[in-house]
Amino acid sequence: MNCRIVEGMICTAIDSEVNCPCDECKKRHFSNGISFFFLKDKFWVETVSEEELFLRLKTLNPQFEFQRDTLRHTIRDCFDFGKVVTDIQVCTDICSVSFQYTFGESVINWTCDAVVPVSSVLHYHVVLPLSFALESLCKKQDLLHNKLLALNHHANRLHEKLMLPMGEDMKKEDVDLETEEKRRNELQKKLADKLGKSKSKELKRHGIFRK
């Protein structure tokens, strides 16, 4: 499938098998042709059979001889890379778009005359793709919203933690370690005092006094 945008119009060409039950895709399948789709305010389609492709290309470019095995490649080049040489003519029922592809000193012309298709073509090639795209966008938006909520929650927690007075955000195990350290220091102090008093008594017993 080839797609481009020309003067605000979405132009698409399908020349391969796609899993689509619409009338134009069925027609393309049986005629071994190419379907050209144009979307701008309205929707137009033209499906051209392989034989019609060959005859139209010869008619638009009588100065060249074309080979059937390179026919599709030539038309795709015109459609994909050719510039629009005339204004897009949009009538009530027909959309006519002309392309001109230049390579070297040669110029190839191609023209599409598309018409408003039946509703099934509009449904499968416009409504359903837009519906799927909208559904995908909504899912991505929900996912992004959830990620933003998680980031906001994390930021709030971080802010609260940074705003706490020094020491208030200590973990329970840190508080327990600090309490244990204080108890150990007090115990060591008491033992040191007892040991000091014991040594003093021992010295007094031997008649030795501290100055």
Steps between C-alpha positions, in 0.01 A plus 500: 500500500633845402382820669579872467339837570452740208357849563325382815361187332596152621582286196533123536569229244453129569627246250537196725273253675349634823254334735208727411150394384401836346385524138811683373742247651297217349509674162877549526546135592313372194647754254857485633500880500572794732258689725551876546345667806467877558378661822434872546165606646354213293625156399564388140626170356607368163595137437675448169552153351838388372388538139357848563823603675700406194266675254474820707877525550553461121229758424646757742856437380490413127868584459604195707477123466411326826560142613224323687741350754614851610157661469418510872843632595466788251153598622607477866791736428260749343259473790763506778750754369331688218396860556143615446512688169142630508268602779310217659162510331227402745149486360188367664562142395854491356845587635763536224869514601793516254860408582820564309815300578837615365807279477800618303365677193183290487158591640224248576138608554228327697142605575240361737126562462347380826133486595308492828488131602228293660464510879687173561821648356467808721438276801805274453749760376404808705265432791667184636860629473401824675317302768803276561730803509274676751483188718878467494539869586261466796694200633828689471342801671375283790845342534664843501247626756578208734873560465452869580297413811774262616768764440294763681449267797873427511582872480258579785653233720848629425391857577345395834815313593722798420276737703514287822714634790839336545467154646121465458533298183732244657396140458390295800814291494710818504312621810549161670873511429525852643315395819722194540811714460380738773428210737843353433671833570307545826589147609868558423489823700343325798758222484779756479361683805478176697852405396626844605333477838636149549857614423460797732390276787791267432746789510348634821536158653871522427519856631532662161287803420447692171595869501 
